[in-house]
Amino acid sequence: MITVLKVLGLVNVALMFLPQLRYRGTKYFHYFVVLALLDPIFLLLRYLFSITSFHYMPVAASLMLFALPVKDRKYVLLTIVSVILVLPHISEHNFLAPLTTVIISALIINYFFEQILFDYKNSHAIPLFLPLLILCTIVDSIKISLYYSNLPFLTKHYIWFLIFGLITTLLLFYFGAGKKLQLKAIPVLENDLKEEKNDDLEPLENLHIYKIDKNDPFYELTNAELRVLELLGEGYKSTEIAERLFISKKTVYFHCGKLKEKLTINSSRSLTKYSIENRHKFVKKHKTGKSASA
């Protein structure tokens, strides 16, 4: 059984480097690099050298937290400093290691939830790898707690944690940064329907504003180009657009080049100006897309 565990563990470690190929150029790349490096260290401590280190888990969790693309770094640094202050006392008090690690894991889970609730609240679609990372962090927290509180139980059932790790690693590689989970549309309240009906009662002379001109090159743009153009008009820079859409910076430049070509625009500043001046077309495009899907 121990040999099987070692083989599965080494396979899992090898596969951990696969997701990096799919997340290169995204803001989560460094997080996946840290994940891939921490697993082999744990295997060396646990199996090859039979060392049970109480210091490993809090340090590993701190590195994972530090690798996240958090904009406000002061809280992350404060957490890491707190862990450094706690480390000398971990050997004396056994509860400190699991407590510290679970708290940091909770912060990581909270970060992923914030990404889903705030960064993607208007898109009605979230990247599939984010819920998967939340699930992985929860399972790892359970594993960590057992590692310190009931090591014989964890050793007996560790094969299931390894199988779970193999499955999630393959899913992370399969999903990549592009696969998204479509969310149900937010239910419309009766008051909202009344307001929408009132909005529709516009003077007939204004209706020509919302007519679609089939010769307008705007309506020939792809969804990817439209999304880049819309974000440009909202004031996002190329790096921020790449992070928000989970694409590389080169892909953003490619879309901008195609946009200039299709819209016969010469400069990036003119492209941004075009997006701002034609904001009403995005609204009409979204409404047309919703009615088509309905």
Secondary structure in CASP SS format (residue, H / E / C, confidence):
PFRMAT SS
TARGET T0000
AUTHOR 0000-0000-0000
METHOD secondary structure of the structure
MODEL  1
M C 1.00
I H 1.00
T H 1.00
V H 1.00
L H 1.00
K H 1.00
V H 1.00
L H 1.00
G H 1.00
L H 1.00
V H 1.00
N H 1.00
V H 1.00
A H 1.00
L H 1.00
M C 1.00
F C 1.00
L C 1.00
P H 1.00
Q H 1.00
L H 1.00
R H 1.00
Y H 1.00
R C 1.00
G C 1.00
T C 1.00
K C 1.00
Y C 1.00
F H 1.00
H H 1.00
Y H 1.00
F H 1.00
V H 1.00
V H 1.00
L H 1.00
A H 1.00
L H 1.00
L H 1.00
D H 1.00
P H 1.00
I H 1.00
F H 1.00
L H 1.00
L H 1.00
L H 1.00
R H 1.00
Y H 1.00
L H 1.00
F C 1.00
S C 1.00
I C 1.00
T C 1.00
S C 1.00
F C 1.00
H C 1.00
Y H 1.00
M H 1.00
P H 1.00
V H 1.00
A H 1.00
A H 1.00
S H 1.00
L H 1.00
M H 1.00
L H 1.00
F H 1.00
A H 1.00
L C 1.00
P C 1.00
V C 1.00
K C 1.00
D C 1.00
R H 1.00
K H 1.00
Y H 1.00
V H 1.00
L H 1.00
L H 1.00
T H 1.00
I H 1.00
V H 1.00
S H 1.00
V H 1.00
I H 1.00
L H 1.00
V H 1.00
L H 1.00
P H 1.00
H H 1.00
I C 1.00
S C 1.00
E C 1.00
H C 1.00
N C 1.00
F C 1.00
L H 1.00
A H 1.00
P H 1.00
L H 1.00
T H 1.00
T H 1.00
V H 1.00
I H 1.00
I H 1.00
S H 1.00
A H 1.00
L H 1.00
I H 1.00
I H 1.00
N H 1.00
Y H 1.00
F H 1.00
F H 1.00
E H 1.00
Q H 1.00
I H 1.00
L H 1.00
F H 1.00
D H 1.00
Y C 1.00
K C 1.00
N C 1.00
S C 1.00
H C 1.00
A E 1.00
I E 1.00
P E 1.00
L C 1.00
F H 1.00
L H 1.00
P H 1.00
L H 1.00
L H 1.00
I H 1.00
L H 1.00
C H 1.00
T H 1.00
I H 1.00
V H 1.00
D H 1.00
S H 1.00
I H 1.00
K H 1.00
I H 1.00
S H 1.00
L H 1.00
Y H 1.00
Y H 1.00
S H 1.00
N C 1.00
L H 1.00
P H 1.00
F H 1.00
L H 1.00
T H 1.00
K H 1.00
H H 1.00
Y H 1.00
I H 1.00
W H 1.00
F H 1.00
L H 1.00
I H 1.00
F H 1.00
G H 1.00
L H 1.00
I H 1.00
T H 1.00
T H 1.00
L H 1.00
L H 1.00
L H 1.00
F H 1.00
Y H 1.00
F H 1.00
G C 1.00
A C 1.00
G C 1.00
K C 1.00
K E 1.00
L E 1.00
Q E 1.00
L C 1.00
K C 1.00
A C 1.00
I C 1.00
P C 1.00
V C 1.00
L C 1.00
E H 1.00
N H 1.00
D H 1.00
L H 1.00
K H 1.00
E H 1.00
E H 1.00
K H 1.00
N H 1.00
D H 1.00
D H 1.00
L C 1.00
E C 1.00
P C 1.00
L H 1.00
E H 1.00
N H 1.00
L H 1.00
H H 1.00
I H 1.00
Y H 1.00
K C 1.00
I C 1.00
D C 1.00
K C 1.00
N C 1.00
D C 1.00
P H 1.00
F H 1.00
Y H 1.00
E H 1.00
L C 1.00
T C 1.00
N H 1.00
A H 1.00
E H 1.00
L H 1.00
R H 1.00
V H 1.00
L H 1.00
E H 1.00
L H 1.00
L H 1.00
G H 1.00
E C 1.00
G C 1.00
Y C 1.00
K C 1.00
S H 1.00
T H 1.00
E H 1.00
I H 1.00
A H 1.00
E H 1.00
R H 1.00
L H 1.00
F C 1.00
I C 1.00
S C 1.00
K H 1.00
K H 1.00
T H 1.00
V H 1.00
Y H 1.00
F H 1.00
H H 1.00
C H 1.00
G H 1.00
K H 1.00
L H 1.00
K H 1.00
E H 1.00
K H 1.00
L H 1.00
T C 1.00
I C 1.00
N C 1.00
S C 1.00
S H 1.00
R H 1.00
S H 1.00
L H 1.00
T H 1.00
K H 1.00
Y H 1.00
S H 1.00
I H 1.00
E H 1.00
N C 1.00
R H 1.00
H H 1.00
K H 1.00
F H 1.00
V H 1.00
K H 1.00
K H 1.00
H H 1.00
K H 1.00
T H 1.00
G H 1.00
K H 1.00
S H 1.00
A H 1.00
S H 1.00
A C 1.00
END
